Amino acid sequence: MEKRLIWATVLLLASRCHHDHAQDRFVRFYADVVTAQRSAMDSSAAAESAFAVARRHHMTSEELARFADAMRENPERWVRVWEAVMERVGEPARRRGPPG
């Protein structure tokens, strides 16, 4: 019984670490996208800068889709992620709400 409890705890902690790491990675990525897009001259340049940031962060479209799905399932978490992104780029999150 104790071994099962220990393994369950280890698995829970491991999944939590993975979750936190993925969220932190996404926050860094998204903050870089926001920063890059602010300096873009037009929408075409903004899109290209976002792709360049994704390549630099080694983010795949599958990873981004999974994270987007997770955020749609948990809007409260998305607000916390957005606040972390805005803090990272130096803008108050309250000034602009999270995108849609």
Number of C-alpha atoms within 10 A of each C-alpha: 5 7 8 9 10 11 11 12 12 12 12 12 12 12 12 12 12 12 12 12 12 13 16 15 14 19 20 15 19 23 21 21 21 17 16 18 19 12 11 15 9 10 10 10 14 18 15 14 21 21 14 14 21 18 11 11 15 11 15 10 10 9 13 13 11 11 16 13 11 13 15 13 11 11 13 11 14 19 16 13 19 21 20 21 25 22 14 16 17 11 13 14 17 10 8 11 12 16 7 6
